[in-house]
Amino acid sequence: MYHYDPATALEELSEEATLPNPVHLRDMMLRKRLKPEESLELNRMFTEYQKFFGETQKLGKQILGELTK
């Protein structure tokens, strides 16, 4: 299960094209001891990830909604 292991999450992403939930990704970031500059950069990237993840979910729901009609 990828929830707490970034290496497993990366492996699953490569194999199944599934993205980790932002909540789990944030947890992975919090568990890693990062230097301040690393933390800032990853937080910037995470904000973008979270935005696009939400947009992708919305589009996926729209597509699935159309397919279920």
DOTI-348264 format. One record per residue: x negated, y, z negated of N, C-alpha, C, O in turn; residue in one letter; residue number from 1. Coordinates in Angstrom, 3 decimals. Layout:
REM residues N
{{X Y Z} {X Y Z} {X Y Z} {X Y Z} A NUM}
...
This chain:
REM residues 69
{{-0.847 -1.178 0.000} {0.000 0.000 0.000} {-0.895 1.245 0.000} {-1.826 1.343 -0.800} M 1}
{{-0.615 2.181 0.889} {-1.491 3.320 1.086} {-1.310 4.446 0.067} {-2.103 5.387 0.063} Y 2}
{{-0.310 4.381 -0.783} {0.062 5.526 -1.606} {-1.101 6.157 -2.372} {-1.106 7.364 -2.610} H 3}
{{-2.074 5.349 -2.753} {-3.161 5.904 -3.552} {-4.540 5.630 -2.962} {-5.553 5.898 -3.608} Y 4}
{{-4.588 5.105 -1.758} {-5.873 4.784 -1.150} {-5.980 5.429 0.231} {-5.367 4.949 1.184} D 5}
{{-6.749 6.504 0.348} {-6.873 7.186 1.629} {-7.400 6.294 2.745} {-6.968 6.429 3.890} P 6}
{{-8.321 5.388 2.440} {-8.875 4.502 3.474} {-7.793 3.591 4.049} {-7.738 3.381 5.260} A 7}
{{-6.937 3.052 3.186} {-5.835 2.195 3.646} {-4.836 3.016 4.450} {-4.325 2.544 5.466} T 8}
{{-4.552 4.232 4.011} {-3.623 5.102 4.740} {-4.148 5.390 6.137} {-3.388 5.371 7.105} A 9}
{{-5.445 5.655 6.246} {-6.056 5.920 7.543} {-5.986 4.687 8.433} {-5.708 4.796 9.627} L 10}
{{-6.235 3.524 7.861} {-6.154 2.265 8.605} {-4.727 2.026 9.103} {-4.531 1.653 10.260} E 11}
{{-3.738 2.236 8.244} {-2.345 2.042 8.641} {-1.937 3.049 9.711} {-1.169 2.720 10.615} E 12}
{{-2.446 4.266 9.611} {-2.137 5.279 10.610} {-2.668 4.844 11.967} {-1.996 5.023 12.983} L 13}
{{-3.854 4.281 11.991} {-4.449 3.820 13.245} {-3.707 2.619 13.818} {-3.585 2.490 15.037} S 14}
{{-3.216 1.746 12.958} {-2.566 0.523 13.419} {-1.095 0.711 13.749} {-0.616 0.176 14.749} E 15}
{{-0.371 1.456 12.930} {1.081 1.506 13.047} {1.626 2.868 13.449} {2.829 3.016 13.662} E 16}
{{0.765 3.848 13.554} {1.191 5.211 13.872} {2.230 5.727 12.874} {3.194 6.387 13.259} A 17}
{{2.025 5.421 11.596} {2.886 5.957 10.543} {2.100 6.997 9.761} {0.919 6.808 9.469} T 18}
{{2.751 8.071 9.432} {2.102 9.134 8.673} {2.425 8.998 7.196} {3.570 8.716 6.841} L 19}
{{1.444 9.192 6.330} {1.723 9.142 4.902} {2.661 10.286 4.510} {2.556 11.395 5.034} P 20}
{{3.561 10.007 3.600} {4.451 11.019 3.078} {3.593 12.111 2.435} {2.606 11.801 1.768} N 21}
{{3.956 13.391 2.625} {3.157 14.465 2.027} {2.971 14.331 0.517} {1.930 14.725 -0.010} P 22}
{{3.957 13.786 -0.183} {3.839 13.605 -1.631} {2.673 12.667 -1.944} {1.901 12.920 -2.869} V 23}
{{2.547 11.593 -1.180} {1.462 10.642 -1.411} {0.115 11.223 -0.984} {-0.906 10.981 -1.627} H 24}
{{0.124 11.980 0.093} {-1.109 12.608 0.555} {-1.615 13.607 -0.489} {-2.810 13.669 -0.773} L 25}
{{-0.698 14.380 -1.048} {-1.074 15.344 -2.094} {-1.640 14.602 -3.307} {-2.616 15.046 -3.912} R 26}
{{-1.024 13.471 -3.656} {-1.509 12.683 -4.791} {-2.926 12.187 -4.530} {-3.767 12.199 -5.429} D 27}
{{-3.191 11.752 -3.305} {-4.547 11.305 -2.960} {-5.541 12.449 -3.133} {-6.649 12.253 -3.632} M 28}
{{-5.131 13.651 -2.713} {-6.016 14.810 -2.828} {-6.282 15.141 -4.295} {-7.402 15.493 -4.663} M 29}
{{-5.252 15.028 -5.128} {-5.416 15.357 -6.546} {-6.293 14.346 -7.276} {-6.978 14.694 -8.239} L 30}
{{-6.272 13.094 -6.818} {-7.068 12.061 -7.469} {-8.558 12.147 -7.109} {-9.410 11.628 -7.829} R 31}
{{-8.851 12.797 -6.005} {-10.238 12.925 -5.547} {-10.856 14.160 -6.201} {-10.236 15.223 -6.230} K 32}
{{-12.034 14.028 -6.708} {-12.708 15.184 -7.317} {-13.413 15.953 -6.203} {-14.444 15.527 -5.683} R 33}
{{-12.835 17.084 -5.858} {-13.346 17.881 -4.751} {-14.033 19.141 -5.254} {-13.696 19.675 -6.310} L 34}
{{-14.990 19.598 -4.485} {-15.609 20.889 -4.766} {-14.586 21.966 -4.396} {-13.712 21.722 -3.564} K 35}
{{-14.683 23.140 -4.997} {-13.699 24.194 -4.717} {-13.528 24.501 -3.224} {-12.403 24.661 -2.751} P 36}
{{-14.635 24.582 -2.487} {-14.533 24.908 -1.062} {-13.864 23.769 -0.276} {-13.122 24.021 0.673} E 37}
{{-14.129 22.514 -0.675} {-13.461 21.372 -0.039} {-11.967 21.393 -0.346} {-11.136 21.143 0.527} E 38}
{{-11.646 21.692 -1.582} {-10.255 21.740 -2.009} {-9.481 22.810 -1.240} {-8.359 22.569 -0.797} S 39}
{{-10.077 23.986 -1.084} {-9.422 25.063 -0.340} {-9.136 24.657 1.104} {-8.029 24.858 1.603} L 40}
{{-10.130 24.091 1.764} {-9.955 23.692 3.161} {-8.913 22.585 3.291} {-8.064 22.637 4.180} E 41}
{{-8.970 21.586 2.415} {-7.984 20.508 2.481} {-6.579 21.016 2.174} {-5.608 20.537 2.759} L 42}
{{-6.463 21.968 1.274} {-5.149 22.538 0.974} {-4.591 23.302 2.167} {-3.388 23.263 2.421} N 43}
{{-5.455 23.993 2.897} {-5.003 24.671 4.117} {-4.503 23.649 5.132} {-3.446 23.825 5.739} R 44}
{{-5.272 22.588 5.307} {-4.882 21.537 6.243} {-3.593 20.850 5.776} {-2.721 20.538 6.588} M 45}
{{-3.479 20.619 4.476} {-2.302 19.958 3.925} {-1.040 20.781 4.173} {0.015 20.230 4.488} F 46}
{{-1.151 22.098 4.029} {-0.003 22.967 4.272} {0.491 22.808 5.709} {1.697 22.726 5.945} T 47}
{{-0.421 22.765 6.652} {-0.051 22.540 8.052} {0.568 21.155 8.233} {1.575 21.004 8.924} E 48}
{{-0.036 20.158 7.613} {0.475 18.783 7.690} {1.907 18.723 7.178} {2.779 18.126 7.810} Y 49}
{{2.138 19.341 6.038} {3.456 19.328 5.418} {4.485 19.991 6.331} {5.604 19.498 6.477} Q 50}
{{4.101 21.110 6.944} {5.008 21.822 7.848} {5.366 20.950 9.050} {6.540 20.797 9.386} K 51}
{{4.354 20.384 9.689} {4.600 19.565 10.872} {5.301 18.253 10.534} {6.090 17.749 11.333} F 52}
{{5.021 17.703 9.366} {5.691 16.474 8.929} {7.198 16.726 8.820} {8.005 15.922 9.286} F 53}
{{7.564 17.842 8.205} {8.973 18.194 8.062} {9.640 18.424 9.411} {10.768 17.984 9.632} G 54}
{{8.948 19.111 10.310} {9.493 19.359 11.644} {9.676 18.055 12.410} {10.672 17.874 13.110} E 55}
{{8.719 17.155 12.276} {8.795 15.864 12.957} {9.949 15.039 12.408} {10.669 14.391 13.168} T 56}
{{10.128 15.061 11.091} {11.261 14.344 10.493} {12.586 14.876 11.027} {13.487 14.100 11.345} Q 57}
{{12.704 16.195 11.126} {13.931 16.807 11.618} {14.196 16.374 13.068} {15.320 16.012 13.415} K 58}
{{13.163 16.415 13.903} {13.315 15.988 15.291} {13.678 14.511 15.376} {14.532 14.118 16.172} L 59}
{{13.028 13.699 14.556} {13.331 12.261 14.538} {14.785 12.006 14.175} {15.437 11.153 14.778} G 60}
{{15.295 12.738 13.195} {16.696 12.585 12.793} {17.628 12.993 13.929} {18.643 12.338 14.168} K 61}
{{17.286 14.073 14.628} {18.114 14.517 15.755} {18.146 13.456 16.854} {19.206 13.151 17.400} Q 62}
{{16.989 12.902 17.172} {16.900 11.885 18.214} {17.708 10.651 17.808} {18.496 10.125 18.594} I 63}
{{17.499 10.199 16.567} {18.236 9.018 16.099} {19.736 9.277 16.041} {20.537 8.387 16.328} L 64}
{{20.115 10.503 15.668} {21.528 10.856 15.659} {22.143 10.763 17.050} {23.255 10.260 17.215} G 65}
{{21.420 11.246 18.038} {21.904 11.152 19.428} {21.991 9.699 19.891} {22.911 9.320 20.615} E 66}
{{21.034 8.906 19.469} {21.019 7.496 19.888} {22.131 6.680 19.233} {22.529 5.644 19.766} L 67}
{{22.632 7.126 18.098} {23.679 6.366 17.405} {25.083 6.736 17.866} {26.056 6.128 17.419} T 68}
{{25.203 7.710 18.742} {26.528 8.128 19.256} {27.065 7.127 20.237} {28.160 7.310 20.769} K 69}
